[in-house]
Amino acid sequence: MERVKSLPCWDCKEVSVRPLKELVEELHLGEGRTNQNFIVEGDGSQRYFVRMGADLPFYGVSRAREQAAARAAEAAGIGPAVRHTEPDIMVVDFVEGSRALTEADLHQAGQEGPGSSLLRSVAATLRRLHEIPVPKEMEAFLAQIGGVGWGGPHLEKWLRYAEEERYSRLPLLSGLRELIEQLNLAAGPMGPNKFCHFDLLADNLVLKKDTILLVDFEYSAPGQPLMDLAVLAMGCSLTAAEERALLSAYLAVDASEAELRQFQALRVLAALRETFWGVTAELSKSSALSMEEAVNYTDMSLGVATVRTGRTGSR
């Protein structure tokens, strides 16, 4: 915390620094699994959110890319203001009067249907996100990974890592490339790559009045916009009716049966992304999760992917 206190961006002599984990319930925010987070308060009423973390090569996390994404989101009006950056630190405004969404919020909104005010706000922010010009740092990451499908560059990176390390705790790798190819075919032709968040957990969506802001851009990359929605639907365990409402709100028209079938394939790919995030945590031992937690996360995500694969008819 001393390093946070000594940052040159503070405009007062003394600042108060508290780890986010002490304030999670009070501020209704989520905790990071791959970084340290702090809340800083100075002499005035303004508070700041500080993220501290090194690059994580195994996960494909670059802090320079994360910072570029956060600045682009700020410029588009869908992210908090970035006040200071260093190679392993980013300081942003704490959004006063806000709270992170919960999975319960999104379930309730989904049950209300695509006309839900919350779903409309979420959809408007995601459409704006996907219209942001892709920063060069994100383009460079995609070029480094090479050709990828609907699952995006991180799924491909994590899968390659598992293959290189000959991951064997679970029989995941046999036939997996064929399954992913089937899912890509089921999802259909891809459009131009857009700016995607790729980590749309409920607590990375911050509600202030009737506006949604996005935070935590460490997995941002060029990709297919509907994959962002699939990640959100998967992370919140939305029901079929709730995901129909989410998709319809985003499209601003009732989702067709063909679009819903496409979305089912994307939900499987989203679950596979989380599965191989867990595999990467197991193999690299470089997240805040214990080995037991990483194993449980892999197993849970694989269970979701297996159930969803059966629904798509893929084998």
N, C-alpha and C positions, 0 to 999 in steps of 0.2 A: 504493500500500500504506500510505502514511502516514495516509490517511483511515481505513482499516480499523483501524489501530493506535489512532487517537484516538476511536473510538466509545465512548460513555459506558457501555456495558453490561459492560465487562470489570471483573472484581473483583480484579484484580492490577495491579501497577505496570507490568510489562513483559509484552508478548505477542509471540510469534513468528508472523509472517504469511508464508505461502508460497503462490504461485499454484498452483492445482490442476493446471495442465498439467505442473508438475514432479513431481507425485505420482500421476498417473493410473495408471501401471502398479503402483506400490506399493500403492495403496489400492483398485485394481480399480474405479475410478469412470469415468464418462463426462464429457466436456467440453461446455459449452454453446456454442451457435452464436450466441446473441444476448445474452450477458451475460458478465461477468467473475466467476470463482469463485476463492475463496481458502480455505485451511485455516488456522485460528488455534489456537494452543496457548498456554496460560498457565502459571502456576506448578504447577498440579495436573495430574491425568491427563486431565481433560476437554478435548476438542477441539471446535471449532465450525466450521461450514460457512457461509461468507459469500457471498451472491450480490449482485452489484452490476450494475445496469442501468437505463437510463431506459425510459420508455414507448416502445413502437414502434407508432405509429398505423397504419403500412402493414400490419403483421401482425395488428393487433387485439390487441396485447399491452398490458395495463395492469398495472403493478406493484401497484396497490391491489387489483385483482381477484385477482392471483396470491397476494398475502399473505392475503387473506380465504380463499381456497381452502386454502392451507397451514394456516391456523389451524383450519379446519373439519376437515381431515384429521387434524391433531393431536388434536383433541377426540374424534374417532372412533377413535383408537388405531391409525391406519394411516399416520401421517406423523410425522417427527421434531418435537420440541418447538421452537416458535418463540420465540426469546429476545429479539429486538429487531427493530424495523422503522423505517425512514425511507422517504421517498418513492421512493428509488432503491436501497435496501439492505434485505436481510433476513438475519438471523443465526439459524441453527437449530443444534441439537445435532448434532454428528457422531455417527453411530450406530456406536459401537465394536463390534468383533467382527462386522462386517457386510461384505458385498461386493455390488457391483452384479451382476445377472444378465448373462449373455452370450447371444447368439443360440444358441450351441452348447448351453447349458443347456436352452433351451426346445425345441430340436430333440430332444434326448435325452428330455426329459420327454414330448414329444408321441409319440415312438416307444414309450414305455412304456405309453401309453394314458391314459384319463381317471382311472385309479386311481393315477397317479404322485403321490407325496407333494408334489412341487414344484407340479404343476398344481393339486392340491387347495388348496395354500396360496395360489397366485396367484388361483384362483377365489374363495376365501373373502374375500380382500382386495378384489377387484373387486366382489363382491356387497355388501360393507360400504360401499365407496365410493359405489355407486349408491343406497344407502339414506340417505346424508347429505342433510339438507335443503339445498336450493340457496341459497347466500348471495345477498343482495340485489344485490351487485355483479355477479354472474354473470347474474342475471335482467335487470338493466339493459342488459347487453351484448346479450342476445338481443332485447330490445325495440328496441334501437337498430338492429339489422340487419333485423328484420322477419321475415316468414315464411320459414322454411328447411325443407329436407327432411331426409332421413336423414343427409346429409353434414355437417350441423351449421353453425353460424353462420360459422365461419372459412372454409370452402369458399366460401360465398356471398360473403363480404367480398372474398376474394382474386379470385374470378371477376369481380366487379363492377369491381375495380381494373384487371384486365387488359382488360376491355371499355372502361373509360373511357380507358385509355392506348393503346387500339387495338394491343395486343400482336400482333406479326406475325412474329417470328423463326420460329415454327412455326405451321402452320395449325390452331391449337387451337380457335379460337372458333367456327368455322363448324359448326353442327349440335350444339354442345356442350350447349346448353340442352335440346335434344330428347333427347340421350343421357341426361342427368341425370334428366329426367322419366321415361324408360323404366326407369332403374335404381331410382328411387323406387317406381315401380309394381311392379317385380319384387320389391322388398324388402317390399312390403305395407304395411298400415296401421301408422302409428306409435302408440306408447303415450305416456303422460305423459312429459314431459322429466324427466331425472334429472341428478344431479351426475356429469359425465363428465370424465375427465382429458384425453383427446384427443391425448396425446403419449406413448403407452405404448411407447416404445422399450425394449429389454431393459435398458439401463443406467439407466432411471428406476424400475426395480423392484429394491429392495434387500433382500437376504436376510440375516436374522439368526436363527440357529438354524433353526427351522421356520416362521418368520413372514416375510411379505412386507410391507415398507413402501414407500410411494410418495413420490417426490420430483419436483420440477420441474413446477409447476402453472401455468406461464405461459399455456398454451393451454386451461386448464379452462373449460368452458362448459356450460350446460344442453344435453342431447342424449339420444340413444337409447343405452341401455347396450350393445347388441350392436355398435354402431359402435366403441366402445372396443376390443372384442375384435378387430374387423376391422382396426383400426389396429395392434394388437399383432401379429396374424398377418401382416399385410402387411409391417411393419417388420422382422420376423424371417424373412421368406420361408418361412413354414411350408408344408409339403406338404399335400395334401388330407387325408391320414390324420392328420397332426399337428394341423391346424386342427379336424378332427372331434373329436379328443381334447380340445382346448382348449374347444371349444364345449360338449361333453358334460360336462366337469368343471364349467363355469360353470352350466349348466342343472341339474346334479345328476341327469341322466337322459340316456340315449343320444339324441343329436341325430337328429331325423327327416330323411328325404330332403327334405321341404319346407323345413325349417330350414336344411339345408345349401345348398339352392338360393338361399334368401334371403341366406345368408352370402356366396355368390359375388358377388351384386350389391353387397353392402356392401364386399367386398374391392376392387371396382373404384372405388367412391366413395372408399375410403381412399387408393388410389393416385392418384386425381385430386386429393385434398387435398394430397398431397405434391408433385404436379406443379405445382399453383398456388402452393404455398409457394415452390418454385423460381422460378416466374415472378415472384412478388413480390420475391424476392431479386434477380433480374435487373433489374427495373424500378426498384426503390427504392434499390438499392446500399447497403442498410442492415443487412446481416448480416456476420458474421465471414468469410463465404465470399468468395473472389475471384470476379470475373465468370466466369472459366473454370470454377470449381467450381460456381457457381450454374447455369450452362448445362448442365454435366454432370449435375447433380442433377435438373434439369428433364427432360432427355432420358432419364435412367435411369428416373425415376418414370413418365414417359409410356409408356416401353416396357412396364413392368409393367401399366399400365392398359390398354394396347392388347391385350396377350395375354389379360388377364382378361376384357376386354369380349367377345372372341371366344368365351370359354368360357360366358358367360351367354347368348349368342345375341342380345345387343343390338347395334344398328347405329346 
